[in-house]
Amino acid sequence: MSAANDPTLKSWIEVSPDSDFPIQNIPFGVFKKGKGHRVATIIGDTVIDLYELTKRGYLTGVDANVFKQEFINDFMALGKKKTNKVRENISKLFKHSSRKLKGNDKDRKAMLHPVSKVELTMPIRIGDYTDFYSSRDHATNVGKMFRDPENALLPNWLHLPVGYHGRASSIVVSGTPLHRPKGQQIPADSKQPVYGPCRLLDFELEVGFVIGQKTELGQSISMDEAEDFIFGLFLFNDWSARDIQKWEYVPLGPFLGKSFGSSISPWVVTLEALEPFRSTSPKQNDPKPLPYLENKKKRNYDINLSVDIVPENGEAKTVCESNFKYMYWNMCQQLVHHTVNGCNVNVGDVCASGTISGPERGSFGSMLEISWRGTMPVDMPDGTQRKFINDHDTVVMRGFGQKKGVRIGFGEVSGKILPAIK
């Protein structure tokens, strides 16, 4: 394990005990700087301008201009040997015993900024986006609701990670409001569709990963290679218009019910920072995956996840507490299956886990499941109820792992739903 993961490390930057961003994390993101952007990391509540850090000689072995960018793509493309070295050097520079930067007030002022004073922007230039459907509990719940409860999973589900190609252009950074989508829906008592604003707007609790190295057309990634191509993870809310999706998805799957918007957290947490939270994957013995998908290592992660619904000017209600370790198909299996046919991937391509649900109602990762198609509404603190998401509601997702007194988190991904545009 890297020295940057040492649980005894402390930083000279103040970090509260419940912070997602101790010195052991060192995620990567982007913030606005004047008319441009800067690649950054964060420790506690302090955003660190990596361009200034490098230009002033505190980071070596990397061109400063790779951090004077709107996205982290060029940095990821350097390869893990270099990006991990950068992470380790940042750790050394900001550890409690280091005096090199701590004593230079002028340089500190130029490169350290309170997170409350900067605008975090989309961290990744996303070329392509693929969404998976890899939580067994979620897939089983949906199958019970819409098909035969005794045959909730379709025949292929236990043999491969089911996925579809989504819309990258409508992925937005946390804090960006989205308008309620419009489209066709089929009323329960009708054979004719109607057109209008979505009535069953939902969130989907997901964790995404970003590709850090490209492949060539025809090349497949093996299970042993997969982690070399995954730069890091982030929180992901894959908003869903359930009524639009229900009408359109046969025979080709999701389209307008998903493409109106997805929300991404602004900090990308590296696989290396999450190393302490590896967990055993669910057993895959009945049936056993085909050899190219066979998993022999701990590739799941013990990451606590939660979802709050916050009404406008109202009190938040936690409606879900789940965990990333519940995934049946892990992200390495997802990437391997994605490329087994020779599909090439590029730096900045994003894959999302699919809704992450656990075995109990309190751990279900969507309102579709939590309210069980609207038959079990959620009571809110203000006396109202939620079957799905109302206009002016904000959905906030959080995630973190904790071990040996060290908490490594993602911050949050939030999004407010505005009324449909007329």
Secondary structure, DSSP 8 states (H G I E B T S, - for coil): --GGG-TT--BSS---TT-S--TTT--BEEEEETTEEEEEEEETTEEEEHHHHHHTTSS-SS-GGGGSSSSSHHHHTT-HHHHHHHHHHHHHHHBTT--TTTT-HHHHHHHEEEGGGS-B------S-EEEE---HHHHHHHHHHHS-GGG-S-TTTTTS--EEE--GGGEEETT--EE--EEEE--TT-SS-EEEE-SSEE--EEEEEEE-S---TT----TTTHHHHEEEEEEEE--EEHHHHHHH-TTT--SHHHHT-EEE-S-BEETTTTGGGEE------TT---GGG---S--EE--EEEEEEE-TTS--EEEEEEEGGG-SS-HHHHHHHHHTT-----TT-EEE------SSGGG-SSHHHHTTTTTS-EE-TTS-EESS--TT-EEEEEEEEEETTEEEEEEEEEEEEE----
